[in-house]
Amino acid sequence: MSEAAIPALPAAAPRRMGHGAFWLASAAVALLLVLALRGFGNEYAYFAATFVLQYVVLATAWNILGGYAGYVNFGAAAFFAAGAYATVAFGKALGLGLLPCIALAAATGGLMGFATGILTLRLRGAYFAIATLCLSVVLQTIVVNWSYVGGSRGAYVIRPREVPWPFDTYGGYLCAVMVVLAVASVAIARTIERSRLGLGLAALRDDEAAAEAAGVPTLRLKLVATTVSGALMATAGAPLPYLNSYVEPNSAFGLAYAVNAIAMPLIGGTSSWAGPVIGAVLLASLQQAATVTISSAANLLIVGAVLVVFVCAAPHGIVGLFRGRR
């Protein structure tokens, strides 16, 4: 008599880290990064790390609307510059320091994002992208003619003489602030991705008409995405005046910010919170290395070349490439 075959038990699905655990892990990563950078004690290391982290925040913020919801935003430079000039304006008017200015810059970017969502509720595809590009042009024209924030001549921002404890230099303090902002933005993006809001944005991206027919509140989701994305992009630009001690319209509204904000998530992968982080670290590091060894004029050339390679070899980005091999 043959023994009865015992069916094999299905493999246990890998446990996913909860939101609380991820936030705790993010805080631990932020602390380790701050300690590691402080160990270098080098002003250039602080500057380069701040440069890379700034793009981590910007790319992550862009991906909330452009990747999760599928609405391509060509106006990333407008939100980034709005954050920078919010720091200049509020710092000059109220005498505030960096941290309060970052909070006010985030509020300014959120209001801009909400207004953009209201004005472009019915626009889709290329029409929405063109509208966001127009926003950048309009805002730059306003800033150029606004003498209170320096106008076309730009504005100087003097760093405080007193450096907050336990940092030795203001560059180290600024880098630590950017570490916290980068980790917080990634944690926010991951929380959105794994929530009902993320599922709604995915439905919006795949087929907006079908999502509306199924009862998904597409207009409300679009407003939430534009608001959160705008707030985080402005947050990325808020420390810029303190980083360079000077800000002017041509650099704040530079093409590099708009191009990198789109290219970094596309190279890393727009379907996951990790994609923009990978793309930002890769591209920003390459650009910083090119600035030191060759010239900053080669930055956009590097972005274009890497983007072409990944569009051809890995259309879904680095994250999609690894997922496809599983």
Phi, psi and omega in degrees: 000123184283144178288143178291135180288130179267119182296141179289140178288140178295145179296138181292134179291140180297135181287136178268144179290132179288169182297316181297316179295322180293320178296321177294318177296322178296319178297321179294319178297317179300316180296317179295320178296318179297316180294321179295317180292325178293331178295329177292316179062029184244131182296322179293322177299319177298314182296314181296318179295320178297320178301313181293315182295327176300320178286331175299314179296314183296314181293319178297318180295316180299322185292336179298321178267313185283326182267307182291317184264343178081016178258106183288124183251113177270002184256027181301322180297328180294315179291320178299313180292327177299321177295318180296314182283338172294322176298316179296312185293311181289325177295322180285320184283321187247355181066035184272158177273191186296309187297314175298325179293325177296318178297317179290326176296320177298319178295320178297314178296322177296318177296319177297318179296319178297316179296321178297318178297319179297316184286338184241030184303321185263002181271141179222161174060228184296330181293321177293318180298318179294322179297319179291327176294320177297324177301318180297317180294316181296314182294321178296321178297321178295315182294319180300327182260011180257100186291337183298327179257018175103343179060216182288341180282340181091179182223141177264139177236119182270128178290146177298147178288323181276126180263128181301144176291141010254033186267149181271328181229159179290331176298321177293320178296317180296321178295319178297321177298318180292327175299314180297317180296319180295313181295320179295319180295320178295318179296321177296315180297319180292321178296317178297316183300322184268006183256178176296328176299318178295321177296320178294320178293324177295320176295322177298320181290318186288313180198100185294321180295317179293323179296318177297319180294330180276359177095010178286129181285078189296320181295318179295319179296321179295320178296318179297317182295316180294324180292310181295316180298316179297320180296317182288324178294321176292325176298322179297325183273345185301319181283354185305314180300327178281334179290316183257352185062012181198141177218137177218158191303318184297325179276320181294323178263024186300150179298331183300322181293317180294317182290314182294323180299330178271317186292321184297312176295324180295321180287318180284325183122124185273353186275352185221155177295335182285335183301305179300327179295312180297314180297321181292315180297318181295305185291317181295322178294318177297318181292321179294321177294320179293324179298321182283319187267326184245275179190150177293343178293342181273358186299308182292330175297318178296315179301313180297317181294314180296321181296318179298317180299315184284328177296323180280317187271327183218079183301334180262013177083180182296319179297316178296326179296316180287325178294325181291340181271353181289000000 
